[in-house]
Amino acid sequence: MRRANTVVLGIGFATLRANNGVTAMTVADVDGVILAGLLFDAGESNSPVLLEVGPNGSTASHAANPASLHDVFFRVGGAGVGRASVNLRINSSNTIVDHTWIWRADHGAGVGWKSNTSANGLVVNGNDVTIYGLFVEHYQEFQVLWNGNGGRVYFYQSEIPYDPPDQPSYTSAPGTNGWASYKVADNVTSHEAWGLGVYSVFRNRGVSLTRAIEVPDSPNVRFHSMITVRLGNNGEIGNVIDNTGGSTADNPRVPPKVANFP
């Protein structure tokens, strides 16, 4: 999609299926594109990304006329085997997202740790990206990886994957169990988020997550009103954010909460 101010409106949640490993939709680094009411569905052959807003390396400012996504959803598996490395990648700065559910299936057809494979739900490389209502579930690495500066998120809900078969299959670094649900990259100097909940339902014993949210030590990276919950009896989320908040296993009836960080 190359023209500025293009509007794509799906009636009845029009579904775009990425067959043969293609990227279902790409948007140029242009002003004012609006996408709404769409479902992006991964095909059986792995796609590098399902929707990309702006090409890699986008640098233009769109502060006066940003691209926006409204009720745009993603699915990997559930209706059949689906595979995608990344579901939504935002490279264009100033992009606004108004409600997105990004889902690696935990039930339905074509579901399994080695069947509906997908590393990341959302990757943000652009600066000054704002999201209202971000739901990301069950991805095999970071649910959200935020590389751009000036990002803001208002409400985040995430369930980490049910199905890691064992801890070695779900380890991001030596001494770190799993991948944080929400990862702000180490080089980011400004980011803020409000109202975040991350919960676990590990099906297999011996699998845990070290922390729900992982952020760099920067005074302008700020998080507010966070909670973690363990549903079921297996595993734990060790801390809410970085090394703060405590474990969901300490007292499962009292979920850990952090009001403000840092």
Secondary structure, 3 states (H helix, E strand, C coil): CCCCCCEEEEEEEEEEEEHHHCCCEEECCCCCCEEEEEEEEECCCCEEEEEEECCCCCCCCCCCCCCEEEEEEEEECEECCCCEEEEEEECCCCCEEEEEEEEECCCCECCCCCCCCCCEEEEECCCCCEEEEEEEECCCCCCEEECCCCEEEEEEEEECCCCCCCHHHCEEECCEEECCCEEECCCCCCEEEEEEEEEECCCCCCCCEEEEEECCCCCCEEEEEEEEEECCCCCCEEEEECCECCCCCCCCCCCCEEEEEC
